[in-house]
Amino acid sequence: MSLLFEAIKVQNGKFYNIKYHNERFNKARKELFGCKDFIDLKIKIKIPASKTKGLYKCRIVYGPEIEKIEFIPYKKPNIRSLKITECNDIDYKYKYLDRTKIDELLKQKGEYDDILLIKNGFITDTSIANICFYDGEKWITPNTPLLKGTKRQKLLDEGKITEQKITRKDLRKFKKASLINAMNDLFEIEINL
């Protein structure tokens, strides 16, 4: 079985959304490896003094236990266009370290910056993020994501986004889109549709 990873935003020595990362991390350990203990990532991970200024992605590679922790300087990707790509056999319920299938699909993007995946007729995610669409009044995220991201869940819990089924045909109803993940909040990466 592939190892998994978590990517946590660390800015100026502060963890972001650690509660949601703890929940997903420990849920995956329990469901995939039968672990019954709870590891609190905020206690387990020490931010090095050299990483207390600036923006970093804290990447935790794990199986039943944490295998590796690294801090990578982060620069927001410049994504302005998405290639609609269909794949019905992709499974990314857990944040697997092995992203071979996603990487293969990403090769189809051509001149586009990223891909927008459709599975079984429904919009899911991009290769690096969950997606939200703006209809002129509210932000909506597909209720068929490949991966239930931590930022997505936080925004749902806060009532800042709602979820519904979205097909390719539904895309014409929306004015713009925003990519969200642990490192990027709503509005940080916007695409005009």
Secondary structure, DSSP 8 states (H G I E B T S, - for coil): ---EEEEEEEETTEESSHHHHHHHHHHHHHHHH---S---HHHH----GGGSSSEEEEEEEESSSEEEEEEEE--------EEEEE-SS---SS-BS--HHHHHHHGGGTTSSEEEEEETTEEEEESS-EEEEE-SS-EEEES--SS--HHHHHHHHTTS-EEE--BTGGGGG-SEEEEEBTTB-TTTSEEE-
